[in-house]
Amino acid sequence: MWPFKKKPKIEYLEAAELNFTQVDFTERFGDHLSLSEDEWIETIPMNRTFPDGKGGNLPPIDAIGDEVYRIASRLSEIR
């Protein structure tokens, strides 16, 4: 009848195959918008959202502050 095409097969990726450009996020979208330059807000590490704690280019969950900062700085350059 109609020239309908088959839908493409959906393929899913493992979290370890994904790459990110930030290492954390705020609890609600836009939480950071009302902050001044001197204020800080608590954030949630993105790797905690994955069952095994590993996601692509994110630091390990048990990474120390210097390692997290080094990785986050590199990812910020990408953005």
C-alpha positions as CSV (number, residue, x, y, z in Angstrom):
1,M,0.0,0.0,0.0
2,W,2.0,2.9,1.3
3,P,5.7,3.2,0.8
4,F,6.4,2.9,4.5
5,K,10.0,2.1,5.5
6,K,10.9,-0.1,8.3
7,K,11.9,1.6,11.5
8,P,15.6,1.5,12.2
9,K,16.7,-1.0,14.9
10,I,17.4,0.8,18.2
11,E,20.7,0.0,19.7
12,Y,21.6,0.7,23.3
13,L,25.1,1.6,24.6
14,E,26.6,0.6,27.8
15,A,27.4,3.5,30.2
16,A,31.1,2.7,29.8
17,E,30.8,3.6,26.1
18,L,29.5,7.1,26.7
19,N,31.6,10.2,27.0
20,F,30.7,13.3,29.0
21,T,31.8,16.9,29.2
22,Q,31.0,17.4,32.9
23,V,31.5,15.3,36.0
24,D,28.6,16.4,38.1
25,F,25.2,18.1,38.1
26,T,22.8,19.9,40.5
27,E,19.8,18.3,41.9
28,R,17.4,20.4,39.9
29,F,17.8,22.1,36.5
30,G,18.7,25.7,36.9
31,D,19.7,25.5,40.6
32,H,23.0,27.3,39.9
33,L,21.3,30.3,38.2
34,S,20.5,32.2,41.4
35,L,24.1,31.9,42.9
36,S,26.6,34.7,43.1
37,E,30.3,34.1,42.1
38,D,31.2,33.4,45.8
39,E,28.4,30.9,46.5
40,W,28.7,27.1,46.0
41,I,26.0,24.5,45.6
42,E,26.1,20.8,46.4
43,T,26.3,18.7,43.3
44,I,25.8,15.0,42.5
45,P,28.6,13.1,40.7
46,M,27.4,11.7,37.4
47,N,29.1,8.4,37.9
48,R,26.8,7.7,40.9
49,T,23.9,7.4,38.4
50,F,25.4,4.3,36.8
51,P,25.0,0.9,38.5
52,D,28.7,0.0,38.5
53,G,29.8,3.6,39.0
54,K,31.6,3.7,35.7
55,G,30.7,5.9,32.8
56,G,32.9,6.6,29.9
57,N,35.5,9.3,30.6
58,L,34.2,10.0,34.2
59,P,36.5,9.6,37.2
60,P,36.1,6.6,39.4
61,I,33.7,7.0,42.3
62,D,36.6,6.6,44.8
63,A,38.8,9.2,43.0
64,I,40.4,11.8,45.2
65,G,39.8,15.5,44.7
66,D,42.9,16.2,42.6
67,E,42.1,13.5,40.1
68,V,38.4,14.6,39.8
69,Y,39.6,18.2,39.3
70,R,42.1,17.1,36.6
71,I,39.5,15.2,34.7
72,A,36.9,17.9,35.1
73,S,39.3,20.6,33.8
74,R,40.0,18.5,30.7
75,L,36.3,18.0,30.1
76,S,35.6,21.8,30.5
77,E,38.1,22.5,27.7
78,I,36.0,20.3,25.4
79,R,32.9,22.4,26.1
